[in-house]
């Protein structure tokens, strides 16, 4: 439904590929606030939805856009990924996320899930080997870390999730499955995301919103 690419110096949208994302700026080593909404017309999951993407208050297109990738079925999963399935990045390559929130409406009134990572211990894994993790089994190489920057995203102490890609068998990923709440015909996803400047070059990150049944 949406694949938002976060490069070293620019954003991109997979579908439609001609979306101009140049108005928003990638700020390396700083948290960026991303807000994404989707809405299927009249709740009809057999057609493509209207999607909006906003970074630090700057919207890619004023009225939103419609994907061209047969993005039917509603939203069942949301993920932040780093790297690619067969690639390996240095352990210094990190994408950090904080203040994750999912709503079942586009205005952010009805919360489905949220996480500021403050309830975990420093160093906790968010993979399925941690029984306390609410994240999907596809979550990989995601750990909770305490940042030294008080006043950043999150409450005092500022714990956040760090995603790496040091395994050549899969991409690093933090994935949430909506379960009984999905598929959502409309919704809103909010997240603070930070990409470190470590000279990796092609180590892109992605925010992916999709339906697992229709494989879009």
C-alpha positions in Angstrom: 0.0 0.0 0.0 2.9 2.3 0.8 6.7 1.8 0.7 8.4 5.0 1.8 12.2 4.9 1.2 14.5 6.9 3.4 17.8 7.5 1.7 20.9 9.4 2.8 19.6 12.6 1.3 16.0 12.1 0.0 12.7 10.3 0.4 11.0 8.3 -2.3 7.7 6.5 -2.8 7.6 3.2 -4.7 4.1 3.6 -6.1 3.4 5.8 -7.8 7.1 6.3 -8.5 6.7 9.9 -9.8 5.6 11.3 -6.4 7.7 14.4 -5.7 9.1 14.0 -2.2 11.7 16.7 -2.5 9.8 19.2 -0.3 10.6 17.1 2.8 14.2 16.9 4.0 16.1 13.9 5.3 17.9 15.1 8.5 20.7 12.6 9.3 21.4 12.0 13.0 18.2 13.8 13.9 14.7 12.5 14.6 12.1 13.2 11.9 8.4 13.0 12.7 6.6 11.0 10.0 2.8 10.8 9.7 1.1 8.5 7.2 -2.7 8.2 6.6 -4.7 5.9 4.3 -8.4 5.9 3.5 -10.3 3.5 1.2 -13.2 5.4 -0.6 -16.4 4.6 1.3 -14.5 1.8 3.0 -14.3 -0.2 -0.3 -11.3 -2.5 0.0 -11.4 -3.6 -3.6 -10.1 -0.3 -4.9 -6.8 1.7 -4.1 -6.8 4.0 -1.1 -6.0 7.7 -0.8 -2.6 8.0 1.0 -0.9 11.0 2.6 2.7 11.2 3.8 4.0 14.1 6.0 7.5 14.6 7.3 8.1 17.2 10.0 4.9 18.9 9.0 5.7 18.9 5.2 3.3 16.9 3.1 4.5 15.3 -0.1 1.3 16.2 -2.0 -1.3 18.6 -0.6 -4.3 16.3 -1.4 -2.6 13.0 -1.0 -2.1 10.4 -3.7 -3.5 7.0 -4.9 -1.0 4.1 -5.2 -0.9 2.4 -8.6 0.1 -1.0 -7.3 -3.3 -2.7 -6.9 -3.1 -1.9 -3.1 -6.4 -3.6 -2.2 -7.6 -5.3 1.0 -6.9 -2.8 3.7 -4.0 -2.5 6.1 -2.9 -5.5 8.2 0.8 -4.9 8.9 3.1 -1.9 9.4 6.9 -2.2 9.5 10.1 -0.1 9.6 12.8 -1.9 7.8 16.6 -1.3 7.2 18.8 -2.7 4.5 17.7 -5.6 2.3 17.1 -9.4 2.6 20.5 -10.5 1.3 22.6 -7.5 2.2 24.7 -7.0 5.3 25.5 -3.7 7.0 28.1 -2.8 9.6 26.7 -2.9 13.1 27.2 0.9 13.2 24.4 1.2 10.6 21.3 1.9 12.7 17.8 3.2 12.1 16.1 4.2 15.3 12.4 4.6 15.9 10.4 6.1 18.8 6.8 7.1 19.7 5.1 4.6 17.4 1.3 5.0 17.2 -1.4 3.4 15.0 -5.0 4.7 14.8 -8.1 3.4 13.1 -9.0 6.8 11.7 -7.1 9.4 9.7 -7.3 12.2 12.4 -5.6 10.2 15.1 -8.6 9.9 17.5 -9.0 6.2 18.1 -5.7 4.5 19.1 -5.1 0.9 18.1 -1.5 0.6 19.4 1.3 2.7 20.7 4.8 2.2 22.1 7.4 4.7 23.4 9.7 1.8 24.4 10.0 3.2 28.0 8.6 0.0 29.5 11.5 -2.2 28.4 14.9 -2.7 29.9 17.9 -1.3 28.1 19.1 -3.9 25.7 15.8 -5.9 25.5 15.2 -7.6 22.2 11.9 -6.9 20.4 12.2 -10.2 18.4 9.9 -13.1 19.3 12.6 -14.5 21.8 11.2 -11.8 24.1 7.8 -12.9 25.4 7.0 -9.4 26.4 7.4 -8.1 22.8 4.1 -7.2 21.1 5.7 -7.3 17.7 5.2 -9.7 14.8 7.4 -12.8 14.3 9.0 -11.2 11.3 10.7 -8.6 13.6 14.4 -9.1 13.3 17.5 -7.4 14.8 15.4 -4.8 16.7 16.5 -3.9 20.3 15.7 -1.3 22.9 18.4 1.2 23.6 18.6 4.1 26.0 19.7 7.3 24.4 21.8 9.8 26.3 19.8 12.7 24.9 17.2 13.7 27.5 14.4 15.7 25.9 14.3 13.7 22.6 11.4 11.6 21.5 10.0 9.6 24.3 9.8 10.3 28.0 12.8 11.2 30.3 15.6 8.6 29.6 14.4 8.4 26.0 14.4 4.7 25.3 14.0 3.8 21.6 14.1 0.9 19.2 17.2 0.4 17.1 17.1 -1.7 13.9 20.2 -3.2 12.3 20.9 -5.4 9.3 23.9 -7.6 10.0 22.2 -10.9 9.0 22.4 -11.9 5.3 19.2 -14.0 5.7 16.7 -11.2 6.1 16.3 -7.4 6.5 16.4 -5.8 9.9 12.8 -5.0 10.7 10.3 -3.9 13.4 6.9 -5.2 12.3 3.5 -4.9 14.0 0.5 -7.0 12.9 -2.9 -5.4 13.5 -4.5 -8.8 14.4 -8.2 -8.5 15.4 -8.1 -4.7 14.5 -7.2 -5.3 10.9 -7.6 -5.0 8.0 -8.2 -1.3 8.5 -10.0 0.6 5.7 -8.7 3.8 7.1 -6.0 4.7 9.6 -3.0 6.8 10.7 0.6 5.8 11.5 2.9 8.1 13.4 6.5 7.5 14.2 9.7 9.4 15.0 12.6 8.0 12.9 16.3 8.7 12.9 18.8 7.6 10.4 22.5 7.7 11.4 25.1 9.2 9.1 27.7 6.4 9.0 28.9 6.5 5.4 27.0 3.3 4.5 25.8 4.8 1.2 23.1 2.4 0.1 21.8 1.3 3.4 18.3 2.6 2.9 15.5 2.4 5.4 11.8 1.9 4.6 8.4 2.4 6.2 6.1 -0.2 4.7 2.3 -0.4 5.1 0.7 -3.5 3.6 -1.9 -6.2 3.5 -0.3 -9.7 4.0 -3.2 -11.5 2.3 -3.0 -9.6 -1.0 0.8 -9.4 -0.8 0.9 -5.8 -1.8 
